[in-house]
Amino acid sequence: MLNPDHLALNLAPQCGIAAAGQHLREHGRSLCHLLEEIDDPLAIDALCDLHNEFEKPVPQPTVIEAALRDIERVLAGQTPSSLDRIGRERNFYASDATRWHGARMSELLVGFTRAG
């Protein structure tokens, strides 16, 4: 007999991959701009990992989840003073963009929570 809970667990990573891919297509440029302004090598590498993973025929959920988690961690670690400085120096809404992208990373990570 088919167990619907088992089916949902198996589909969770695929849904997470699909959502992350769509987000990257729609908002990747904005995220890239933000991460360049923040200038954190871990986050920039994680974004590159995401792009590289989506170039593969079968993206791996663990790689995508790890990259999203690294980006989320970097965004969450930004201090208000550093974001204000970036905003003033570069005429960029760094604080708003960080909150928005951070919230999106958290939402995308929910798609992977049932994977384990």
C-alpha contacts under 8 A as a table, 3 or more apart, distances in Angstrom:
res1	aa1	res2	aa2	distance
2	L	6	H	7.98
2	L	7	L	7.82
3	N	6	H	5.31
3	N	7	L	6.44
4	P	7	L	4.99
4	P	8	A	6.18
5	D	8	A	5.11
5	D	9	L	6.26
6	H	9	L	5.13
6	H	10	N	6.33
7	L	10	N	5.15
7	L	11	L	6.25
8	A	11	L	5.14
8	A	12	A	6.04
9	L	12	A	5.29
9	L	13	P	7.83
9	L	114	R	5.67
9	L	115	A	5.85
9	L	116	G	7.90
10	N	13	P	6.88
10	N	14	Q	7.85
10	N	115	A	6.90
11	L	14	Q	5.29
11	L	15	C	6.22
12	A	15	C	5.16
12	A	16	G	6.17
12	A	111	G	6.13
12	A	112	F	6.19
12	A	113	T	7.82
12	A	114	R	5.81
12	A	115	A	5.55
13	P	16	G	4.91
13	P	17	I	6.07
13	P	61	P	5.89
13	P	111	G	6.64
13	P	112	F	5.37
13	P	114	R	7.51
13	P	115	A	5.38
14	Q	17	I	5.01
14	Q	18	A	6.13
14	Q	61	P	7.52
15	C	18	A	5.08
15	C	19	A	6.11
15	C	111	G	6.35
16	G	19	A	5.18
16	G	20	A	6.07
16	G	61	P	7.63
16	G	108	L	6.50
16	G	109	L	7.28
16	G	110	V	7.69
16	G	111	G	4.21
16	G	112	F	5.48
17	I	20	A	5.17
17	I	21	G	6.05
17	I	59	P	7.51
17	I	61	P	6.33
17	I	64	I	7.18
17	I	111	G	7.94
18	A	21	G	5.14
18	A	22	Q	6.18
19	A	22	Q	5.18
19	A	23	H	6.10
19	A	108	L	6.66
19	A	111	G	7.75
20	A	23	H	5.05
20	A	24	L	6.06
20	A	64	I	7.87
20	A	108	L	6.16
21	G	24	L	5.09
21	G	25	R	6.23
21	G	54	F	7.05
22	Q	25	R	5.13
22	Q	26	E	6.17
23	H	26	E	5.14
23	H	27	H	5.62
23	H	28	G	6.91
24	L	27	H	5.34
24	L	28	G	4.32
24	L	29	R	7.95
25	R	28	G	5.73
26	E	29	R	7.83
27	H	30	S	5.40
27	H	31	L	6.21
28	G	31	L	4.99
28	G	32	C	5.91
29	R	32	C	5.05
29	R	33	H	6.18
30	S	33	H	5.10
30	S	34	L	6.25
31	L	34	L	5.10
31	L	35	L	6.15
31	L	101	H	6.86
32	C	35	L	5.15
32	C	36	E	6.07
32	C	44	I	7.57
32	C	47	L	7.40
33	H	36	E	5.14
33	H	37	E	6.25
34	L	37	E	5.11
34	L	38	I	6.21
34	L	94	A	6.84
34	L	97	A	6.95
34	L	98	T	7.30
35	L	38	I	4.99
35	L	39	D	5.88
35	L	40	D	6.77
35	L	43	A	6.52
35	L	44	I	6.15
36	E	39	D	4.84
36	E	40	D	7.45
36	E	44	I	7.15
37	E	86	I	7.12
37	E	94	A	7.94
38	I	83	L	7.95
38	I	86	I	7.60
39	D	44	I	7.60
40	D	43	A	5.57
40	D	44	I	6.37
40	D	74	V	7.51
41	P	44	I	5.09
41	P	45	D	5.95
42	L	45	D	5.18
42	L	46	A	6.10
42	L	70	D	7.04
42	L	71	I	7.68
42	L	74	V	7.62
43	A	46	A	4.94
43	A	47	L	6.19
43	A	70	D	6.20
43	A	71	I	4.92
43	A	74	V	6.25
44	I	47	L	5.12
44	I	48	C	6.27
45	D	48	C	5.00
45	D	49	D	6.11
46	A	49	D	4.90
46	A	50	L	6.25
46	A	66	A	7.98
46	A	67	A	4.62
46	A	68	L	7.24
46	A	70	D	6.38
46	A	71	I	6.44
47	L	50	L	5.02
47	L	51	H	6.34
47	L	67	A	6.69
47	L	68	L	7.99
47	L	71	I	7.39
48	C	51	H	5.09
48	C	52	N	6.06
49	D	52	N	5.04
49	D	53	E	5.96
49	D	63	V	7.64
49	D	64	I	7.71
49	D	67	A	6.57
50	L	53	E	5.14
50	L	54	F	6.29
50	L	63	V	7.62
50	L	64	I	5.89
50	L	67	A	6.24
50	L	68	L	7.91
51	H	54	F	5.30
51	H	55	E	6.50
52	N	55	E	5.16
52	N	56	K	6.97
53	E	56	K	5.46
53	E	59	P	5.33
53	E	60	Q	7.09
53	E	63	V	7.34
53	E	64	I	7.12
54	F	57	P	7.61
54	F	58	V	7.86
54	F	59	P	5.69
55	E	59	P	7.73
56	K	59	P	5.66
59	P	63	V	7.92
59	P	64	I	7.63
60	Q	63	V	5.53
60	Q	64	I	6.46
61	P	64	I	5.11
61	P	65	E	5.91
61	P	112	F	7.66
62	T	65	E	5.15
62	T	66	A	6.04
63	V	66	A	5.18
63	V	67	A	6.21
64	I	67	A	5.19
64	I	68	L	6.18
65	E	68	L	5.14
65	E	69	R	6.03
65	E	109	L	6.54
65	E	112	F	6.79
66	A	69	R	5.02
66	A	70	D	6.16
67	A	70	D	5.11
67	A	71	I	6.25
68	L	71	I	5.17
68	L	72	E	6.06
68	L	105	M	6.06
68	L	108	L	7.71
68	L	109	L	6.88
69	R	72	E	5.02
69	R	73	R	6.03
69	R	105	M	7.40
69	R	109	L	7.23
70	D	73	R	5.07
70	D	74	V	6.23
71	I	74	V	5.20
71	I	75	L	6.17
71	I	102	G	7.93
71	I	105	M	7.41
72	E	75	L	5.17
72	E	76	A	6.03
72	E	102	G	5.50
72	E	105	M	5.63
72	E	106	S	6.86
73	R	76	A	5.12
73	R	77	G	6.12
74	V	77	G	5.10
74	V	78	Q	6.70
75	L	78	Q	5.58
75	L	98	T	5.97
75	L	99	R	7.79
75	L	101	H	7.88
75	L	102	G	5.86
76	A	98	T	8.00
76	A	102	G	6.73
78	Q	82	S	6.76
78	Q	83	L	6.85
79	T	82	S	5.34
79	T	83	L	6.35
80	P	83	L	5.13
80	P	84	D	6.01
80	P	95	S	7.10
81	S	84	D	5.01
81	S	85	R	6.10
82	S	85	R	5.02
82	S	86	I	6.22
83	L	86	I	5.07
83	L	87	G	6.06
83	L	94	A	5.44
83	L	95	S	5.31
84	D	87	G	4.93
84	D	88	R	6.16
84	D	94	A	7.16
84	D	95	S	6.77
85	R	88	R	5.17
85	R	89	E	5.96
86	I	89	E	5.23
86	I	90	R	5.69
86	I	91	N	7.48
86	I	92	F	6.85
86	I	94	A	6.39
87	G	90	R	5.56
87	G	91	N	5.12
87	G	92	F	4.57
87	G	93	Y	5.41
87	G	94	A	5.41
87	G	95	S	7.38
88	R	91	N	5.36
88	R	92	F	7.17
89	E	92	F	7.98
93	Y	96	D	5.57
93	Y	97	A	6.05
94	A	97	A	5.09
94	A	98	T	5.86
95	S	98	T	5.16
95	S	99	R	6.28
96	D	99	R	5.23
96	D	100	W	6.12
97	A	100	W	5.09
97	A	101	H	5.95
98	T	101	H	5.31
98	T	102	G	5.72
99	R	102	G	5.09
99	R	103	A	6.09
100	W	103	A	5.26
100	W	104	R	6.34
101	H	104	R	4.95
101	H	105	M	6.14
102	G	105	M	5.11
102	G	106	S	6.33
103	A	106	S	5.11
103	A	107	E	6.25
104	R	107	E	4.99
104	R	108	L	6.10
105	M	108	L	5.09
105	M	109	L	6.14
106	S	109	L	5.15
106	S	110	V	6.55
107	E	110	V	5.34
107	E	111	G	7.30
108	L	111	G	5.51
108	L	112	F	7.55
109	L	112	F	5.37
109	L	113	T	6.73
110	V	113	T	5.21
110	V	114	R	7.85
111	G	114	R	7.04
111	G	115	A	7.98
112	F	115	A	5.20
112	F	116	G	7.84
113	T	116	G	6.64
